[in-house]
Amino acid sequence: MTPVFLYNGYMIERNDKESYYFYLDMLRDSGRINMYGAAPYLAKEFAISKYEARDVLAEWMKERSC
């Protein structure tokens, strides 16, 4: 079974591309941080390496810039 956590009332499955993107969208919408610094938040929240978090963030930024 995939671990699940609640984020602002939303249930999110861990370690899934959609989950990463959903988390990044929520983080962006909160306005709490500059998204260029979001990789450490993503790494901590999903227990992934900082390198994987950077790759996910770069991909998310590329997709969201259109």
BAFINU-885738 format. One record per atom (N, C-alpha, C): x, y, z. Coordinates in steps of 0.001 Angstrom, whole numbers, padded with zeros to 6 digits, always signed. Layout:
<recs>
XYZ
...
</recs>
This chain:
<recs>
+000849-001186+000000
+000000+000000+000000
+000894+001249+000000
+000535+002224-000789
+001305+003459-000894
+001015+004353+000299
+002050+004855+000970
+001813+005772+002088
+001067+007019+001627
+000180+007510+002464
-000633+008683+002138
-000468+009703+003255
-000484+010978+002906
-000470+012009+003934
-001454+013097+003562
-001846+013882+004551
-002772+014979+004321
-001997+016277+004180
-002351+017075+003189
-001736+018380+003004
-002851+019370+002722
-003067+020289+003637
-004163+021264+003521
-005496+020585+003236
-005720+019466+003884
-006987+018759+003726
-007053+017836+002521
-005982+017743+001730
-005956+016870+000560
-005140+015626+000876
-005648+014464+000459
-004895+013233+000633
-003969+013070-000560
-002694+012850-000283
-001699+012730-001349
-000939+011428-001163
-000826+010641-002248
-000003+009436-002201
+001440+009857-002386
+002316+009230-001665
+003742+009597-001726
+004435+009002-002952
+005508+009698-003352
+006427+009239-004383
+005754+008925-005716
+004990+009853-006162
+004281+009755-007421
+004406+011122-008096
+004676+011154-009397
+004894+012428-010096
+003735+013403-009874
+002523+012904-009960
+001352+013769-009732
+001364+014348-008323
+001766+013537-007370
+001826+013991-005982
+002874+015073-005809
+004038+014888-006426
+005079+015909-006363
+004564+017218-006951
+003936+017121-008109
+003449+018324-008789
+002330+018993-007989
+001448+018175-007415
+000371+018733-006602
+000946+019483-005413
+001938+018885-004769
+002589+019531-003619
+003237+020847-004052
+003942+020825-005179
+004595+022042-005668
+003563+023110-006029
+002450+022702-006619
+001373+023667-006919
+000841+024303-005638
+000624+023471-004620
+000110+023990-003350
+001131+024925-002694
+002404+024560-002770
+003464+025381-002202
+003533+026727-002922
+003452+026698-004245
+003457+027940-005030
+002253+028811-004670
+001087+028206-004607
-000135+028951-004313
-000129+029558-002915
+000632+028956-002006
+000696+029495-000647
+001452+030823-000620
+002370+031014-001583
+003148+032248-001639
+004183+032363-000540
+004456+031284+000170
+005372+031325+001309
+006840+031338+000912
+007155+030771-000264
+008557+030715-000655
+008708+031043-002132
+009936+031366-002521
+010286+031510-003929
+010468+030090-004456
+009834+029750-005547
+009846+028378-006025
+011228+027890-006449
+012154+028789-006701
+013519+028353-007007
+014159+027667-005797
+013632+027904-004619
+014139+027283-003398
+013260+026157-002883
+012409+025596-003732
+011440+024593-003296
+012000+023183-003187
+013140+022907-003794
+013674+021535-003787
+013869+020975-002379
+014442+021732-001443
+014594+021162-000089
+013262+020816+000577
+012236+021606+000330
+010909+021321+000883
+010367+020021+000297
+010522+019871-001011
+010058+018665-001690
+010820+017438-001193
+012129+017567-001071
+012956+016449-000602
+012553+016021+000804
+012346+016989+001674
+011978+016671+003058
+010586+016052+003138
+009638+016625+002426
+008247+016164+002499
+008080+014740+001981
+008824+014401+000920
+008664+013098+000287
+009816+012135+000580
+010753+012541+001415
+011902+011708+001782
+012638+011199+000540
+012951+012129-000361
+013722+011804-001556
+015042+012567-001490
+015974+012209-002347
+017274+012880-002331
+017138+014303-002871
+018075+015138-002502
+018045+016522-002981
+018229+016567-004490
+018921+015587-005041
+019138+015542-006491
+017850+015190-007221
+017118+014224-006687
+015835+013865-007286
+014854+015031-007160
+014865+015695-006010
+013972+016838-005803
+014284+017954-006801
+015553+018197-007052
+015934+019227-008030
+015452+018868-009426
+015580+017587-009783
+015118+017141-011103
+013602+017295-011233
+012883+016890-010198
+011420+017018-010206
+011023+018488-010315
+011671+019340-009538
+011364+020770-009557
+011644+021369-010939
+012769+021016-011542
+013106+021530-012874
+012067+021094-013908
+011645+019844-013822
+010626+019338-014741
+009295+020053-014524
+008926+020246-013256
+007684+020950-012915
+007723+022384-013454
+008841+023061-013268
+008968+024439-013760
+008865+024493-015279
+009478+023532-015937
+009437+023490-017403
+007994+023305-017885
+007260+022407-017255
+005867+022148-017651
+004944+023308-017318
+005197+023982-016221
+004308+025055-015788
+004604+026397-016473
+005711+026483-017210
+006078+027752-017831
+005344+028005-019149
+004656+027017-019669
+003970+027166-020958
+002763+028061-020872
</recs>
